[in-house]
């Protein structure tokens, strides 16, 4: 129990330093914030990995030469080497240069002096029919050096023969019970016909080489650590591409990559750590689980199951983990500060059971489930992220965007603050079992409760945008928060949804516009607006008829200055605009159609001339949120949830669906609530819902029918 609690508290401290040291809203310089996040990732890498001199390739000196000749081996009689029954055993530390071929044999390292053994592969081919090609039984450390200009091929058998029937190792073409390093610039081909390609039961480091791995199960596996500094690595496996497996010690199980070129095709996860994944650079092409399906069916807006429902037996959890097909996956933290990524995954592309922090990199993502998913908190502080295909593009219990460019496409919600998690930062569930609590003294219990409360307060369910450029194209809700939304800077554009059972803006708490530009276009049935307590003014325009995709919406002030020009990518009947340039007691004109000479980015036109449009309405802003239709300012926003009401408080009235239930008797309201919930759960389509409502004599309200004031 003590070990488990120590692990949890260490994870909390790590998560807090990684996610929140660089996301203070009072620091308006997003460049500083991004730099802090990047520096933190490098700090974590340096804490996890210690490269020694022998991890880097060096010229070969003071070595023993071993020539392999099929079923024989030639070496100096003074060398600490034994050759018996096609097994070459190295018994002492030192440097050994191998060349030639060994048929149905093995290189075994059993160093009695516990010194480092360096194997220099100078053009070798080693095949084994019933065990590993290289098996490190005992050594302080083994270094495999790949000589420049050579190709080295290592293959194991499809079936292993063990002296002990209960044995389960070795289980890889290259297997080491101790630390293993691969360096050099030569080529290494590994065929893992039995199980894994390369496995270390301790630390696995790669600082160079052209490495090609095929394996039945996992490609590269280090129990305590997998660290890559450089090299070209191609992996094609039935299991995980790169994997760490130590899930028992808090300080171990990390994957840390600082460079290299990776091509990974995996049946399960591309990169998977039982602890944290830290990446500072490198080029990655990952196809996991066969890649994303051609068409992604939305989840139907189902809410996250409660903690009790999510609990499973160890056996079920194990089975689920084996079926995981994610691009990059971590249990504690997943932090990336640079690199290029092309990820195509059947499941989530980027996933952490704890936290995700991205402060750099060029990302192209196609995912069968979420593009980027954190069970706890997600921070984006830089980089360019394109999610071309996903169920939900970005999901976490708490999301902060400080900088970067995000272009997100989703079959369901674009950005989803899921909320309701009972997980602590770092991915460890809060421990409330009475029996366990009884094993701790009162002081420890108080300390743990205070830590839990502090972390929970810091990680309230919230979407915060302090800077950057965010474009969302969603079939479900555009920005969806089961908590609140706060925007203090940056640009946020939302396209969709087109169905009235979803909204371009959807939140349970409040939407505070404190700065930045937010434009959200989509259907009118569930649209919410900003909270009246916002410091920045907003306007919501609803049209009597659906507008065609690509139709420009242009707002200018009374002097003809452009406030916003936007061309939604989908058909729309309502558009929300909040800009620092919208001022109280000022007059504005809204146009549709026409053209703009401005520079266009995801439908937003800037620094150009607008002309040829149709003037729709003149209006004067008198409140924080102004609802407008073609006749002018309306008295109320009818048919919306929560903040869609004129009050803009974000608190739904009784029934939770705003004006949709207004004027209904209790029986009709209950039936409509039931139909609505079925749509939200994905068990009823929009068309079926409308048909059921029609049978009840109900229909979606028409915002265009709202009572209006004359145009000014």
N, C-alpha and C positions, 0 to 999 in steps of 0.2 A: 504493500500500500504506500509506503514512504516513497519508493521509487516512482510510482505512478504520479503522486502529487508533485514531486520534484520536476518531473517531465512537463506537467501541465504548467507550472509556474514559469519554467524556463521558456516554454512556448509563448506564454503571455508577454514576457519581457521582450522576446525577439520580435514578436508581431508588432508590439507597440512602437519599438524603435524603427522598424521598417516602414510602417504605414503612416504614422502620425507625426514623426519628427519633421516631415517635409510637407505637411498638408495644413499648416496653420493659416487660417483665412486672413489673419492680420498681416501676413507677409504677402504684399501685393505683387512681388516680383516672382512670376511663375518660373522664370529661368533659374532663379536661386532654388526654388522648390524642386525642380527637375534635377538640378545638379546634386542636391542633397539626397534624393532618392537613388540616383546613380552611384554616388559615393557609398551609400549604405549597402548596396548589393556587393560592391567590391570588398567592403569590410567583412561581409559575411563569408565571401569566398576565401579570403585570407585567413579567417578564423577556422574554416573547415579543412583547408588544404595546406600542407607543408611540403613543398617540393625541395628535395635535397639535390646535391650535385649529381648523384648517380641516376637521377630521374631524367636528366638531359643526356642526349647522345654525346659521346666523346670518342676521340680516336682510340683504337684498340691497342693496348699495351700489355706486356707480360701475360700472355695467354697460352692456353693449351689448344692444340689443333686436333679436331676429331673429324675423320673422313668416314662417311657412311657409305657402305657398298652393298646395298640390298639387304643381305642377311648377316652382314659382318660390319665391324667398325675398327678402324685403325687409329691408334693414339699412342702417345709415349707411355712406356711402362711405368714411369714415375708419376703419372697423372693420377689424381684421386678419382679414378673412373673404373667401373666394373661393367663388363658386357656379358650378359648371360641370358640365354633363351630369348634372344632378340630384344632384350630390354637393356638400354644403356643407362646406368645409374651413376649420377654424380654425387660424390660423398663429401665434398668439401667446398668452401667458398672459393671464389676466383672467377677468372674470365675464360670461357670456352667457346671457340669458334667452330661451328658445325657447317659442313657442306655435304652434298651427296644425297642419297635416298636410303630410306629404311622401310622395308616391306613388312607389313604386319608386325610392327614393333612399336616401341615406346621410349621416350626420353623421360626418365624418372629422376627427380632431384630429392635427395635425402641427405642434407648437409649436416653432418654431426657436429661441426664447429659453430653452427648457427651464424655464419658469416654470409654476406650477400653473394649470390650466385648470378653471374651475368652470362646469358646465352647469346652469342652473336650468330644470327642465322644468315649464312652466306651462300644462299641458294640451296635450300634443302626441301625434300619432299618426304613426309613421314605419314604412313598410313597404318592404322590399327584396325583390326577386325572386331575386337572385343573389349576395348577400353580406350582411355584417352591417348591422344598422340603425345602430349606433354602433361606430366602429372607431378606437381610439386607437393611432396609428402611432408617435407620438413626443411625449412630454410628461414633465416632471419628475413630475407627479402630476395625475390627473383626479378631480374631485369632481362627482358628479351629485346635485343637490339637488331634492327633490320638494316642490313648493309645496303648502301646506295647501289642502285642498278640491279638488284637481285629480286627474284620472285621466290617465295617460300610458301609451300602448300602443306597444310596439316589437316588430316581427316581422321575421325574416329569411326567405330563400328556402329551399326544399327542396334545391336544387342550387346550389352556388357556382361562379362563373366566376373563375378565377385567371389573372393575366397569365403566371405561371410554372407550368407543368404539374406541377412538383415541389413546389409550395407546399402547406402544410397549415394555413395560418392567413391570415386570421382563421377561427375555427371556432365562433363563438357570436353570438347576436343582439346582445349587448353584449360587445365584445372589447377588451382593453387589453394592450399590451405592457409597460406600466409600472404603477405603483401606482394603485389605483382605490378610491374611497370613495363610498358611497351614504348620504345623510342626508336629513333632512326628515320631514314627516308626511303627504305626499301618497301617492297610489296609483300603483304601477308594475306594469304587466302586460307580461311578457316571454314571447314565443313563439319558442322555439328550434327551428325546423323542420328545420334542417340537422344540428346536432349538439348543442352546449351552449346553456344559457340565458345565463349571465353568466360570463365567464372573465377572470381577470387573470393575466398571466405573472409578475407580482411579488406584491404584497400586495393583498388584497381585504378592505376593512373596511366594515361596515354599522353605523351608529349610530342609524338610524330609518327610518321608511317602512312602508307597507303594500305588500308585494311579492308578486306572484303569478307563478310561473314554471312553464311547461310546456316540456319539451325532449325531443328524441329520445334524447339521452345524458345528460350530467350537468347538474344544475341550477345550483349555485353552485360555481365552482372558482377557487381561488387557488393559484398554484404555490408561492410561498414562505410564505404565511400566509393563513388565513381567520379573521377576527376579527369577532364580532358583539357589540355592546353593548346594542342595543335594536331594536325593530321587530317587525312581524308578517309572517312569511314562510311562504307556502304553496308547496310544490314538488310537482310530479307529473311524473316523468321515467322514461325507460327504463333509465338507468344509475344512477349514484350521486346522491344528493340534494345533499349538501354534501361537497366534496372538496378536499384539497390534493395536490399532485403532485410536489413536490421531494424526491426520494429520494437526492440526491447530497451535500447539505450538511447537516452535523450540526445546525446551529442553525436550520434552516429546515424548512418543511413542517408547521408546527403549526396546529392548529385551536383557537382560544380563544374561548369563548362566556361572556359575563357576564350575559346577559338576553335577553329577546325571547320571542315565541310562535311555535312552529314546527309546521307540519303537513307531513309528508314522506311521499309515496308513491313508492317507488323500485323499479325492476326489480332493481337490485343493492343495494349498501350504502346505508343511510340517511345516515349520517355516516361518512366514511372519511378517515383521515389517513395519509400516508406516514411521519409522525413521531409526535407526541403529540397527544392530545385532552385539553383542560382545560375543565371546565364548572363555573361557580360558581353559576349560577341560570338561570331560564328555564322555559318549559313546552314539552314535546315530545310530539308524537304521531307515531309512526313506524311505517309498514307497509312492510317490505322483502321483495322477492321474492314478493309475493302473500300474505305472512303465513304463519303456522305451519299445518301440515296439521291436519286435524280429529283424526286419530289418529297418534300418534307411536310408531313401532316402536323398541324399545330396541336399543342397539348390541350387546347380548349380552356386555357386559363385556370387549370386546376391549382389550388393552393397547396403549399408545402404541407405534407403530413405532419402531424404533431410528433413530438419526440417519442411518445409511447408507441405510436403507429410505426415509426421508423426503426424501432429496435428490432433486431433479428438475432437468431442464434448464430454462434460462431460458424457453424456449418453453412448456413445460408449466406452469411457475409462472405465467406471464402469463395463460395460458388459465384456470387455476384462479382467479386473482384476478378475472378478468372475470366469472366465474360466481358470485362471492361475493354473498351476500344476507343480510348481517348488519345489525343495527340501528345500533350504534355500534362503530366499528372503528379501532384504532390499531396502529402497528407497534412503537413504543417504550413509551410510558406512556399509560394512560387513567385520568384522575383526575377525580372529581366530588365537589363539596362541597355542592351544593344544586340545587334544581329539582324539577319534576314530570315523570315519564316514563311514557308508555304505549307500549310497544314490542311489536310483533307481527312476528316475522321468520321467514323460511323456514330460516335458518341460526342461528348464535349471536345472541342479543340484544345482549350486551355482550361485546366481544372485544378482546384485545390479544395481539400476538405477544410482547410483553414482560410488563409488569406492569399490574395493575388496582388502584386505590385508591378506595374509596367511603367518604366521611365524612358524607354527608347526602343528602337528596332523598327524594321519594316515588316508588317504582318499582312499576309493574305490568307484568309480562313474560309473554309467550307466545312460545316459541321452538321451532322445528323441530329444533334441536340443543341446544346448551348455553344455559342462561339467562345465566350469567356465566362467561367463560372467559379465563384468562390462561395463556400458555405457561410463564411463570415463577412470579411470586408474586401473590397476591391478598390485599388488606387490606380489611376492612369495619370502619369505625370510627364508624359512625352511619348514620342514615337508616332508612327503612322499605322493605323489599324484599319484594315478593310475586312469586314465580315460579309462575304458575298452570299452566303447561304447559312441559315441556322433556324432552329426552332425559336429560341430567344437569344439575341445577340450578346447581351451583357447582363449577367444576373449575379446578385449577391445580396446579403442582408443590409449592407451599407456600401454605398458607391460614391467615390470622390473622383472628379475629373479636374485636374489642375492645369493640364497642358496636353498638347498632342492633337492629332487629327484622327477622328473616328468616323468611318462611314459604315453604317450598320444596317444589314438587311435581315429581316426575321419573318418567319411564317406565323409567329405568335407575337409576343411583346418584344419591342426593340430593346429597351432598357427596363429591367425589372428589379426593383428593390423588394425582395421576397418577404423579409421580416419574419417574425415568429420563431426564429431559431433559438434554441437553448444551448448553442455551442459557444464555447469560449474562444477568444482569439487563439490561433495556432491549431484549431481543429480538435481540441480535446473537450469532450462533453462535460458539463458541470456535474459533479458527483454529489448526489443528495441522498444516497442510500443510508438509511438509519443505522444499519449495522456498521457500515464503514465510518460514519460520523462518530460512532462510539469509540472508534480506535484512535481518535485524535484528541489531544487535550484541548481545553477551552481556548487557550491563547491561539493555537493553530487554527481552530475553527473560526475565531473572530477575524484573524488575519486573512483567511481564505475568503470569508464572506465579504470583507472590505475590498479585496482584489476583484472578486466577481462583480460587486456593485460598481466599482470604478470602471472596469472594462465594459460593462453593460451600458453605463451612461455614455461612455465615449463612442460606443458602437450602436447608437440608436438607429433604427431603420430609417434611412434617409438617403436621398440622392442629392449630392452637392456638386455644382459645376462652378468652379472659380476661374476657369480659362479654357483655352483650346477651341477646337472646331468640332462639333458633333452633328452628324447628319444621320437621321433614323428613317428607314423605310420599313414599316411594319404592317402586317395584316391584322394583328391584334392591337393592343394598346401601344401607343408610341412610347411615352414615358409613363411607367406604371410603378407607383410606390405604395406599398402597404403601410408606409409611414408618411414622411413628408418630402418635399422637394424644395431646395434652395438654390437659386442661381444668382451669383454675384459678379460674373464676368464671362467672357467668351461668347461664342455663337452656337446656338442649338436650333437645328431645323428638324421638323418632324413631318413626314409624309405618311398619311393613312391614320386610321383604317378607313375602309369604305363602308363597312357594315355598322349599323347603329348600335349593336350590342357591345361595341368597343369604343374607346375614345382616344384621340391623339394625346390627351393629357388625362391621367387617372391617378388620384391620390386619396389617401384616407385622412391625412392630417392637415397640412397646409402647403400651399405653393407660394413661397416668398420670392418675389422678384426684386432683388437688391442691386441689379446691374446686369450688363450683358444684353444680348439680343436673343429672343426666343420667338420663333415662328412655328406654329403647329397647324397643319391643314388636314382635314379629314371629314368624317361623317359628323352629323349634328346631334345624334340621339343621345350620346353619353359624354359630350364635351364638357370638360371643366375649365375654369379660368383661374387666374391668380387670386390669391387671398387679398381682401381689402386692406390688410395691414401692410402690404408690400410698399416699399419706398418708391417703386417705379411704376409708372402708368402702363395700362394695357388696354387693348381694344379687341373685341370679338365681333367679327362680321359673319352673319348667317344669310345665306342666299335662299330665295324661294325655290330654286331648282338646282339640281346637281350641276357643278361646273366641270368642264372637260379637263383631262390631264394636260398640263403644259400651259394652262390659261394664266397669264400674268395677273397678279394682284399688286397694285401699286398704291402706296399712301404718300402724300406730300402735304407739307404745311401750307398755310395761307400765302406764303411768299414763293411757293413753288419748289421748295427744297425737298429732296427725296428723304423720306423716313425709312421706307423699306420697299423693295421690289422682289417678288418671289413668284416662281412658277412651280406649283406643286406637281409632283411626278404622277400622282393618281387623281382620279376624280374626287371632288370634294364639295361639301355643302356648307362648311364652316371653316373659318380661319382665325386663329388667335395670334396677335402680334404684341409683343412687349419690347420696347426699345428705350434707351436712355434719352432719345430725341423726342419722345412723346411727353408733352408738358401739360399740366393741369391748366384749365381755362384758356387753352389754345384751340384754334380751329384747324381742321384737316379735311382733305378730300380723298376719297377712295375710288380708284379706277380698276377696271378689269380689261383684259385683252391688251392689244398693242404690242409694242416691241421696245427693247432696251439695248443700247450700245455698250452697256456696262460689262465688266468682267464677270463671268458666270461660274459659280461653284455649287454643285448640287442644288440647282434651282434658284440660288440667291444671286441677284445682280447688284453690283456695286460700282460706283464711280463712272456712271454713264448717263446718257440722255434717254428719258422715257418719252414715247410719243405714240399717237394713234390709238389710244385706249378709249374706253367708254366710261364716262363719269357716272358712278353709281350713287354716291351719297356724300353730302357735306355733314360734318358733325363737330361738336365742341366737347372736349373732355371736361367733365365736371366731377367725376369720381375716379377712384383708383382703377376700377375696371368698368369700361364702357361697352355695353352690349348694343350692337348696331345692326339694322337690316336696311333694305333699300329705301325705307321711309325715314330713317333717322335713328335717334337713340330710343331703345326699347325700355320698357319698365322692368322687365324680368327676363331671365334666361330660362325658358321653359323646356323641359324634357332632358335636363342634365342631372348628373349625379353631383352631390356635394357642392364643390366650388363653382359648379355651373349655375347655381342659384345667384340671384342678384347680389346677395350678401357677400358672396365670394369667400366665405369662411372656410370652405373645404369640409364642413361637418354635415353629413347627409341628414335630412330630416327623417322622421319616423318612417320605417320601411327601407331606408337606405338608398332610395333611387330618386330622390329629388322630386321634380315636377311630374315625373312619369306616373306617380301614384296619386297625384293631386285630384281631389274630387271623387275618388272611387270609394264605394262602400267596402266594408271589411272583407266580405266574401270575395269580391272581385280583386281587391288588393292582394289577398292571400293567394289566389289563383295566378295572378300576374307575377308575384314573387316566386312562386314555384316554377313557372315557365322560365323566368329570368335565370334562376339558379341552375336549371338544366342546361341552358345555353352556356353559362359560365363554366359548368363542369364538363362541357363538351359532349353531352348525351343528346343534345337537341340542336339542329341547325338553325340558322337565322330564318330560313324560309319556313321551316316547320313551326318555329315560334310565332311568326307572324300569322300563320294559318290558325294556330290555336287561339291567338288573341282575337282574330277576326270572328271565330266561333263564339267568343265571349262578348262580342260587340265592342272590342277594344282595338286600338291601333296606336302606333308610335305617334306622339304629338308632333305637329309641324311647327318648328321654331318660327317659320316665316309668318305664322298666324298670330304671333305675339302682338300685344297692344303696343302701338308706336306713337311717338311724338312726331310732329311735322319736321321735315328736314329744315335745318337752319340755313 
